[in-house]
Amino acid sequence: MARPLWKGAISFGLVNVPVEVYPADQSHAVSFSMLDKRDFAPIGFKRYNKKSGDEVPWGNIVKGYEYEKGQYVVLTDEDFRRANVKASQTIEIETFVPASSIPAPYFETPYYLVPTERGQKAYVLLRDALANEGKIGVGQVVIRTKQHLVALIPDGPVLMMNVLRYANEVRDTEGLNVPPKSAKTAGVSERELQLAERLIDDMSGAWKPDQFKDTYHEDLMNRIEDKIKKGETKELTQPEKETGGGRKKAEVIDLMDLLKQSIGKGGKKSAHAAAGRAPATKKRAAAKSRTSSQAHAKTSAKRKRA
C-alpha cells in the first residue's frame, strides 16, 4: 500500500473532513543510466561541500534561503509548517464551480483523497453532494513547501484532488501564429466544415481508457533487444541521411479530398456511422431548434414582464 504524501482535512463552511492524499498517477517510463561515451562507464554525481570539497551524506543536508550573497537562513519542515499552520493542514475550499468550467490547460496532477475512519460520513456527504450538483470544489493547500490551487472532483466512490495551475502559470498565446477565430476568414468552406463534423461523428464513441496502450514503450524495448542480439550494444546509432535530393516542395493540400477519403476509410466505424449519421444530423438540428425555441421563450417572457 502506498504511503500518504499528506495528511490533513478538507474544509468547506464549518465542516471538516479528515483525509489522506495518495498519488493517482504512475510512470511506466524506461529508466536509463548516463554513461561516458569514451568507455561507456556509468556516471555518478556527488553531493559535496563547496568549501571543503568533502562529500555530504543526505542526513547532513538542510534547506537554506540565500537572503544575501553567501548568507543563508536555514529552514526545517517545522518552519514551513509554521509559516501558515492552517494552510499546511487544510484543503480550504473557497468556491464551487460547474464541473466543465475549468479549461484543460489548468489541470496538472491527480491525487486520491481517502478519508480517515472518523471522516467517512462527511466525506461521502461532500462527494455525493458534489456529484448531484454537477460541481467541483476549488481551493488551496500547502503540500511540502509549495501552495497549490486544487480542484476536488467526485469520481465514483472516491474524491479526486487535481492540482491546478495558477492563472500566471498558464502562458497566453501572444507571439504565436494562431489562426483567426472565424473559420470563414481562415478560408474554411461550409462544405468542408460539414464533412469534418461528419468525420467526427463517424469516429465518435464512448470513453474507454483501457483501449489506449503505450505502444512506444514496447517498441523501444524491442529496439533495445534488437541491438543486443546484433552485438551493437556499444554502437552509437547515427541519424539516417535524407534521400531523394532533400525535402520535397510543399504540396497544396486539398482538404475536401482528404476529408472524403477519411470518411470512406472509416472501417468498422463507418458502417456504424452510416446507420447513425442521419440521426446525428437530426440531433444537431433538434438541438439548434431547442436553442432557438428557448431563446424565443425567454424573449417573450421578458416582453410580458415589460
C-alpha positions in Angstrom: 0.0 0.0 0.0 1.4 3.4 -1.0 2.2 5.8 1.9 0.2 9.1 2.1 2.2 12.1 1.0 0.0 14.5 3.0 -2.4 14.3 5.9 -5.0 16.9 6.9 -8.6 17.9 6.3 -10.9 19.2 3.7 -12.7 22.3 5.0 -15.9 23.7 3.5 -18.1 26.0 5.6 -17.8 24.7 9.1 -17.4 21.1 8.0 -14.0 19.4 8.3 -13.3 16.1 6.6 -10.1 14.3 7.8 -8.3 12.9 4.7 -5.0 11.5 3.4 -3.6 12.3 0.0 -2.2 9.5 -2.3 -0.7 9.7 -5.8 -3.2 8.7 -8.5 -0.7 8.6 -11.4 2.2 6.2 -12.0 5.0 6.3 -14.5 6.0 3.4 -16.9 9.0 5.2 -18.4 12.1 3.2 -19.2 14.9 4.0 -16.8 18.3 5.0 -18.4 21.7 5.4 -16.9 24.1 8.1 -18.1 27.4 6.8 -19.5 30.7 8.3 -20.5 30.7 7.7 -24.3 34.5 7.2 -24.3 34.4 4.0 -22.3 30.7 3.6 -21.5 31.3 3.7 -17.8 28.4 4.8 -15.6 28.5 8.5 -14.5 28.0 9.3 -10.8 27.1 12.5 -9.1 28.3 13.6 -5.7 26.8 16.0 -3.2 29.8 17.8 -1.9 30.6 20.7 0.4 31.8 23.6 -1.9 34.0 24.9 0.9 35.9 21.7 1.9 35.3 19.6 -1.1 34.1 16.7 1.1 31.1 14.5 0.1 28.0 15.2 2.2 25.6 12.4 3.2 21.8 13.1 2.9 21.4 13.2 6.6 23.5 16.3 6.9 21.7 18.2 4.2 19.3 21.0 5.1 17.4 23.7 3.2 18.7 27.2 3.2 17.4 30.5 1.7 20.1 32.9 0.5 18.9 36.3 1.8 22.3 38.0 1.0 25.2 36.9 -1.1 26.7 33.9 0.7 24.4 34.3 3.7 21.6 31.8 4.3 18.8 31.3 6.7 18.2 27.6 7.5 14.7 26.2 7.3 13.3 22.9 8.6 10.0 21.2 7.9 8.7 22.8 11.1 9.5 26.3 9.6 7.5 25.5 6.5 4.6 24.4 8.7 4.7 27.4 11.0 4.7 29.8 8.0 0.9 29.1 7.8 -0.3 26.3 10.0 -3.8 26.3 8.7 -2.8 26.2 5.0 -0.4 23.4 5.6 -3.0 21.2 7.3 -6.2 22.1 5.5 -7.6 21.9 1.9 -9.6 25.1 2.2 -12.5 25.0 -0.4 -13.1 28.6 -1.4 -15.8 28.1 -4.1 -17.8 25.6 -6.1 -17.9 25.8 -9.9 -19.6 23.7 -12.7 -17.6 20.6 -13.4 -17.0 21.6 -17.1 -16.0 25.2 -16.4 -12.2 24.8 -15.8 -10.2 24.7 -19.1 -7.9 21.7 -19.8 -4.6 23.7 -19.5 -5.2 24.3 -15.8 -5.2 20.6 -14.8 -1.8 19.3 -13.8 -1.6 16.2 -11.4 -4.3 13.9 -10.0 -4.4 12.5 -6.4 -6.7 10.3 -4.4 -8.3 11.7 -1.3 -9.0 9.0 1.2 -11.0 9.7 4.4 -9.8 8.6 7.8 -12.1 6.4 9.8 -13.8 9.2 11.6 -14.2 11.2 8.4 -16.2 8.6 6.4 -19.6 10.2 6.7 -18.6 13.7 6.0 -16.5 12.5 3.0 -19.5 10.7 1.5 -21.7 13.7 2.1 -19.3 16.0 0.2 -18.7 13.5 -2.6 -22.3 12.8 -3.3 -23.4 16.5 -2.9 -20.8 17.5 -5.5 -21.9 14.7 -7.8 -25.6 15.5 -7.5 -24.9 19.2 -8.2 -22.5 18.6 -11.0 -20.0 20.8 -9.3 -16.3 20.6 -8.2 -14.7 22.3 -5.2 -11.8 24.7 -5.8 -9.5 25.7 -3.0 -5.9 25.9 -1.9 -3.5 23.8 0.2 0.2 23.8 1.1 2.0 20.5 0.4 5.6 20.3 1.5 7.0 23.7 0.6 4.5 25.0 -2.0 1.0 26.3 -2.0 -1.3 24.7 -4.7 -4.6 25.6 -6.3 -6.6 22.4 -6.3 -9.9 21.0 -7.6 -11.9 18.4 -5.7 -13.7 16.1 -8.2 -16.1 13.3 -7.3 -15.3 10.1 -9.3 -17.4 7.1 -8.4 -16.6 6.2 -4.8 -13.6 8.4 -4.5 -12.9 12.2 -4.3 -10.0 13.2 -6.6 -7.8 16.1 -5.9 -6.4 17.5 -9.1 -3.6 20.1 -8.7 -4.4 23.1 -10.9 -2.1 25.7 -12.4 -2.5 29.3 -11.2 -3.5 31.8 -13.9 0.0 33.2 -14.1 1.4 29.7 -14.7 -0.6 29.3 -18.0 1.1 31.1 -20.9 -1.1 33.3 -23.2 -0.9 33.0 -27.0 0.9 36.3 -27.5 3.6 35.8 -30.1 2.1 32.6 -31.5 0.9 32.3 -35.1 -2.7 31.5 -34.1 -5.3 31.3 -36.9 -8.3 33.6 -36.9 -11.3 32.7 -34.8 -13.6 32.9 -37.9 -13.5 29.7 -40.0 -14.6 31.8 -43.0 -11.7 34.2 -42.5 -9.3 31.2 -42.3 -10.6 30.0 -45.7 -12.7 27.1 -44.4 -15.8 26.5 -46.5 -19.2 25.4 -45.1 -18.9 22.1 -47.0 -15.5 21.4 -45.5 -16.8 22.1 -42.1 -19.8 19.7 -42.7 -17.5 16.9 -43.8 -15.2 17.4 -40.8 -18.3 17.2 -38.5 -19.4 14.1 -40.3 -15.9 12.5 -39.8 -16.0 13.4 -36.1 -19.5 11.7 -35.9 -18.1 8.6 -37.6 -15.1 8.4 -35.2 -17.0 9.2 -32.0 -17.6 6.7 -29.3 -17.6 6.1 -25.5 -14.5 7.0 -23.5 -12.7 3.6 -22.8 -9.3 4.4 -21.4 -8.3 0.7 -21.5 -8.3 0.7 -25.3 -5.3 3.1 -25.4 -1.9 1.4 -24.9 1.6 2.8 -24.5 3.0 1.0 -27.6 6.2 3.1 -27.8 7.4 1.5 -24.6 7.2 -1.9 -26.2 8.7 -0.6 -29.5 11.7 0.9 -27.6 12.3 -2.4 -25.7 12.2 -4.3 -29.0 14.8 -1.8 -30.4 17.0 -2.4 -27.3 16.7 -6.2 -27.6 17.5 -6.0 -31.3 20.7 -4.1 -30.6 21.7 -6.7 -28.0 21.1 -9.6 -30.5 23.1 -7.9 -33.2 26.0 -7.2 -30.8 25.6 -3.4 -31.2 25.4 -2.6 -27.5 28.3 -0.2 -27.8 27.4 1.3 -31.2 26.2 5.0 -31.2 23.4 4.9 -33.8 23.6 7.9 -36.1 20.6 9.7 -37.8 19.7 8.4 -41.2 20.6 10.6 -44.1 17.8 12.1 -46.1 17.3 10.6 -49.6 15.8 11.9 -52.7 17.8 15.1 -53.0 16.4 16.9 -50.0 12.9 17.8 -49.0 10.1 18.0 -51.5 8.4 21.2 -52.2 5.3 21.8 -50.1 2.3 20.4 -51.8 -1.1 22.2 -51.9 -3.4 20.3 -49.6 -6.9 19.5 -50.8 -8.8 19.4 -47.6 -12.1 18.4 -49.3 -10.4 15.4 -50.9 -8.7 14.3 -47.7 -12.0 14.5 -45.7 -13.8 12.4 -48.3 -11.1 9.8 -48.3 -11.0 9.8 -44.5 -14.8 9.2 -44.3 -14.5 6.4 -46.9 -11.7 4.7 -44.9 -13.6 4.6 -41.6 -13.5 0.8 -41.4 -16.0 -0.7 -38.9 -16.9 2.7 -37.6 -18.1 4.0 -41.0 -20.7 1.2 -41.2 -21.9 2.1 -37.7 -21.9 5.7 -38.6 -23.7 5.2 -41.9 -26.7 3.9 -39.8 -26.3 6.7 -37.2 -25.3 9.6 -39.4 -28.8 10.7 -40.2 -29.9 10.6 -36.5 -26.7 12.5 -35.6 -27.6 15.2 -38.1 -31.2 15.2 -36.8 -29.8 15.6 -33.2 -27.8 18.7 -34.2 -30.8 20.1 -36.0 -33.0 19.4 -33.0 -30.5 20.9 -30.6 -30.4 24.1 -32.8 -34.2 24.1 -32.8 -34.4 23.8 -29.0 -31.9 26.6 -28.5 -33.9 28.8 -30.9 -37.2 27.9 -29.1 -35.6 28.6 -25.7 -34.3 32.0 -26.8 -37.7 32.9 -28.3 -39.4 31.8 -25.0 -37.1 34.0 -22.9 -37.7 37.0 -25.2 -41.4 36.5 -25.0 -41.2 36.3 -21.2 -39.2 39.5 -21.0 -41.8 41.3 -23.2 -44.6 40.2 -20.9 -42.9 41.4 -17.8 -42.2 44.7 -19.5 
